Amino acid sequence: MACRWRLVKFVPDVRRKEPVNVGIVVDSHGEWAARFFGQDPETGRIDGRTLRQKGLDRDVFEAWVAYYQRKMTDDLWVDVEKMQARKTHLIYTDPGGTLFEDRPVRQVADELFEDLVAGQVPEPTVSASDRLKLAVEKVLAQLEVVPEIDPTFEVSWDRAHRAPISFHYGYQNGQYHLMHRLNLTTQNSAAPTDYWARAQAARSAGEADNFVAFYSMQALGGIADVDRVLAPVEANGPAIDIDDFAKATTDLEAVFHPS
């Protein structure tokens, strides 16, 4: 029988752009099997300490594993391909190929996992900006939101000057939302006002009226007046603390589907 297999990959450091293999997904005529790094194949439990060998965050990886398993169960892997077609996520899948086997797909997945995933352990280096990106995409994956990546358009700063501006994500669900990740730290004090100017320019150009910012409250731990820092951000729309996954998911869902 023909078995199609895919590698699940993770990019620990966007600057180096060196993905590591963290999972295997195999299917044959609607029968699916998968193995993921750090996951007990019998119980499905994911060991956070094992994940650290490849620089993976347990909560983020669990969300992606759950998403993949849901699509396998529903035989809707096309949704994964659509979501990750541009490979802009730090966790994504790559087609591996097709094998012709007489064995169960589980055995094929186990063998590929041992050959391609289990022994590949790099030195992890995950930056704060990469962790923020992972956390945001965990929330988007939970809501099954497939955003436009890096929407860019030109705006006029004055009568003589036009320049491109971009946001990290765009999403259309009856209204167009522009979303941006903010690396708010004590060393990046200009980020809130930069975002304010970016959103104002987009609004004046008629590109969007709805804006969402994502940030990490933990990264703001050294700042005394957090409300002052967030004021220019919240002037344009919701600012969602991404550290609390459950609350961030609820808050973003309320933005897209207000009651």
C-alpha positions as CSV (number, residue, x, y, z in Angstrom):
1,M,0.0,0.0,0.0
2,A,1.1,3.6,-0.6
3,C,2.0,5.5,2.6
4,R,2.5,9.2,2.4
5,W,4.7,10.7,5.1
6,R,5.4,14.2,6.4
7,L,8.0,15.7,8.7
8,V,6.9,18.0,11.4
9,K,9.6,20.7,11.8
10,F,10.5,23.4,14.4
11,V,12.7,26.4,13.9
12,P,14.4,27.2,17.2
13,D,16.1,30.3,15.9
14,V,14.6,32.3,13.0
15,R,17.9,34.1,12.3
16,R,19.7,30.8,11.7
17,K,16.8,29.3,9.8
18,E,17.8,25.8,10.8
19,P,14.7,23.6,11.3
20,V,14.9,20.4,13.4
21,N,12.6,17.4,13.1
22,V,10.0,17.0,15.8
23,G,7.4,14.7,14.4
24,I,6.3,12.2,11.7
25,V,2.8,12.0,10.2
26,V,1.8,9.1,7.9
27,D,-1.4,8.2,6.1
28,S,-2.6,5.6,3.7
29,H,-6.1,5.7,2.2
30,G,-7.5,7.5,5.2
31,E,-5.6,5.5,7.9
32,W,-3.4,7.8,9.9
33,A,-0.5,7.4,12.4
34,A,1.9,10.0,14.0
35,R,4.8,10.2,16.4
36,F,5.9,13.4,18.1
37,F,9.1,14.2,19.9
38,G,8.6,14.0,23.7
39,Q,5.3,12.3,23.5
40,D,4.7,8.9,25.0
41,P,3.4,6.7,22.1
42,E,1.1,4.8,24.5
43,T,-0.4,7.4,26.8
44,G,0.0,10.5,24.5
45,R,1.5,12.4,27.4
46,I,4.1,15.0,26.4
47,D,7.2,15.4,28.6
48,G,8.2,19.1,28.9
49,R,11.8,18.2,30.1
50,T,12.4,16.1,27.0
51,L,11.0,19.0,24.8
52,R,13.7,21.3,26.1
53,Q,16.3,19.2,24.3
54,K,15.0,20.8,21.1
55,G,14.0,24.2,22.6
56,L,10.3,23.4,22.5
57,D,7.7,25.0,24.8
58,R,5.4,22.4,26.1
59,D,2.1,24.4,26.0
60,V,2.8,25.6,22.4
61,F,3.9,22.1,21.2
62,E,0.9,20.4,22.8
63,A,-1.5,22.8,21.0
64,W,0.1,22.0,17.6
65,V,0.0,18.3,18.3
66,A,-3.6,18.5,19.3
67,Y,-4.4,20.5,16.1
68,Y,-2.6,17.9,13.9
69,Q,-4.3,15.0,15.7
70,R,-7.7,16.6,15.3
71,K,-7.1,17.0,11.5
72,M,-5.9,13.4,11.2
73,T,-9.0,12.1,13.1
74,D,-11.3,14.2,10.8
75,D,-9.2,13.2,7.7
76,L,-8.9,17.0,7.0
77,W,-5.2,17.3,6.5
78,V,-5.9,19.7,3.6
79,D,-6.6,22.3,6.4
80,V,-3.1,21.9,7.7
81,E,-1.6,22.3,4.2
82,K,-3.7,25.5,3.6
83,M,-2.7,27.0,7.0
84,Q,1.0,26.3,6.6
85,A,1.4,26.6,2.9
86,R,3.7,29.6,3.2
87,K,5.8,28.0,6.1
88,T,5.8,31.2,8.1
89,H,5.1,29.3,11.4
90,L,7.9,28.2,13.6
91,I,6.3,24.8,13.7
92,Y,5.2,23.4,10.3
93,T,5.1,20.3,8.2
94,D,7.0,19.3,5.1
95,P,6.1,16.6,2.6
96,G,8.5,13.7,3.0
97,G,7.5,11.3,0.2
98,T,5.6,8.1,-0.5
99,L,6.6,4.6,0.6
100,F,5.1,1.4,-0.7
101,E,4.7,-0.9,2.4
102,D,2.8,-4.0,3.4
103,R,3.1,-3.0,7.1
104,P,0.6,-1.1,9.3
105,V,1.0,2.7,9.0
106,R,1.9,2.8,12.7
107,Q,5.0,0.7,12.1
108,V,6.0,2.9,9.2
109,A,5.6,6.0,11.5
110,D,7.6,4.4,14.3
111,E,10.5,3.5,11.9
112,L,10.6,7.0,10.3
113,F,10.5,8.6,13.7
114,E,13.4,6.7,15.0
115,D,15.5,7.4,11.8
116,L,14.6,11.1,11.4
117,V,13.4,12.6,14.7
118,A,14.6,10.7,17.8
119,G,18.3,11.1,17.3
120,Q,18.3,14.7,16.1
121,V,18.9,16.9,19.2
122,P,20.4,20.4,18.5
123,E,21.5,23.1,21.0
124,P,18.3,25.1,21.4
125,T,18.4,28.9,21.3
126,V,14.9,30.4,21.3
127,S,14.7,34.2,21.4
128,A,12.0,36.2,23.2
129,S,10.6,37.3,19.9
130,D,10.4,33.7,18.7
131,R,8.6,32.7,21.9
132,L,6.1,35.5,21.4
133,K,5.5,34.3,17.8
134,L,5.0,30.7,19.0
135,A,2.6,31.8,21.7
136,V,0.5,33.9,19.3
137,E,0.4,31.1,16.7
138,K,-0.7,28.7,19.4
139,V,-3.7,30.9,20.0
140,L,-4.5,31.3,16.3
141,A,-4.2,27.5,15.8
142,Q,-6.6,26.9,18.7
143,L,-9.1,29.2,17.1
144,E,-8.4,27.6,13.7
145,V,-7.7,31.1,12.3
146,V,-5.7,31.1,9.0
147,P,-4.4,34.6,8.8
148,E,-2.9,36.6,6.0
149,I,0.9,36.8,6.7
150,D,2.7,40.1,6.7
151,P,0.0,42.2,5.0
152,T,1.8,45.3,3.5
153,F,0.5,48.5,1.9
154,E,1.7,52.0,1.1
155,V,0.6,55.0,3.2
156,S,1.2,58.7,2.8
157,W,3.2,60.3,5.7
158,D,2.7,63.7,4.0
159,R,2.0,65.0,0.6
160,A,5.4,64.2,-0.7
161,H,6.3,61.0,0.9
162,R,4.8,57.5,0.7
163,A,6.2,54.4,2.4
164,P,5.2,50.8,2.9
165,I,4.0,49.6,6.3
166,S,3.2,46.1,7.4
167,F,1.6,44.1,10.2
168,H,2.3,40.5,11.2
169,Y,-1.2,39.2,10.4
170,G,-4.4,40.1,8.7
171,Y,-7.7,38.3,9.1
172,Q,-11.0,38.8,7.4
173,N,-14.2,37.6,9.0
174,G,-16.7,40.1,7.9
175,Q,-14.4,42.9,9.1
176,Y,-10.7,43.2,8.4
177,H,-8.4,42.9,11.4
178,L,-4.7,43.8,11.4
179,M,-2.7,42.1,14.1
180,H,0.8,42.7,15.3
181,R,3.2,41.2,17.8
182,L,4.9,43.7,20.1
183,N,8.2,43.0,21.8
184,L,7.5,45.2,24.8
185,T,10.6,45.2,26.9
186,T,12.6,47.8,29.0
187,Q,15.1,47.9,26.1
188,N,12.4,48.5,23.4
189,S,10.6,51.6,24.7
190,A,9.7,52.9,21.2
191,A,7.6,49.9,20.3
192,P,4.2,51.2,21.7
193,T,4.5,54.6,19.9
194,D,5.7,52.9,16.7
195,Y,2.7,50.6,16.8
196,W,0.4,53.6,17.4
197,A,1.8,55.4,14.4
198,R,1.5,52.3,12.3
199,A,-2.1,51.7,13.2
200,Q,-3.0,55.4,12.7
201,A,-1.4,55.4,9.2
202,A,-3.3,52.2,8.2
203,R,-6.6,53.7,9.5
204,S,-6.0,57.0,7.7
205,A,-5.2,55.1,4.5
206,G,-8.6,53.2,4.8
207,E,-6.9,49.8,5.1
208,A,-8.5,48.8,8.4
209,D,-10.4,50.0,11.4
210,N,-9.7,47.0,13.6
211,F,-6.4,46.4,15.3
212,V,-5.1,43.8,17.8
213,A,-1.7,43.8,19.5
214,F,-0.1,40.8,21.2
215,Y,2.4,41.2,24.0
216,S,4.0,39.4,26.9
217,M,3.3,40.7,30.4
218,Q,6.3,38.7,31.6
219,A,8.6,40.7,29.4
220,L,7.2,43.9,31.0
221,G,8.2,42.7,34.5
222,G,10.9,45.4,34.9
223,I,8.6,48.3,34.0
224,A,6.8,50.1,36.8
225,D,4.0,51.9,35.0
226,V,2.6,49.2,32.7
227,D,-0.6,51.2,32.0
228,R,1.4,54.1,30.6
229,V,3.4,51.8,28.3
230,L,0.2,50.1,27.0
231,A,-1.8,53.4,26.6
232,P,-0.7,54.1,23.0
233,V,-1.3,50.4,22.1
234,E,-4.8,50.2,23.6
235,A,-5.7,53.5,22.0
236,N,-6.0,51.6,18.7
237,G,-7.7,48.5,19.9
238,P,-7.3,45.4,22.2
239,A,-3.9,44.5,23.6
240,I,-3.8,40.8,24.4
241,D,-1.4,39.4,27.0
242,I,-0.2,36.2,25.4
243,D,1.2,34.6,28.5
244,D,-2.2,33.3,29.7
245,F,-3.2,31.0,26.8
246,A,-6.8,30.4,27.9
247,K,-7.5,34.0,28.5
248,A,-5.7,35.1,25.3
249,T,-7.8,32.6,23.3
250,T,-11.0,33.8,24.9
251,D,-10.1,37.5,24.4
252,L,-9.2,37.0,20.7
253,E,-12.3,35.0,20.0
254,A,-14.4,37.8,21.5
255,V,-12.7,40.3,19.1
256,F,-13.6,38.2,16.1
257,H,-17.1,37.2,17.4
258,P,-18.4,39.9,19.7
259,S,-21.6,39.0,21.6
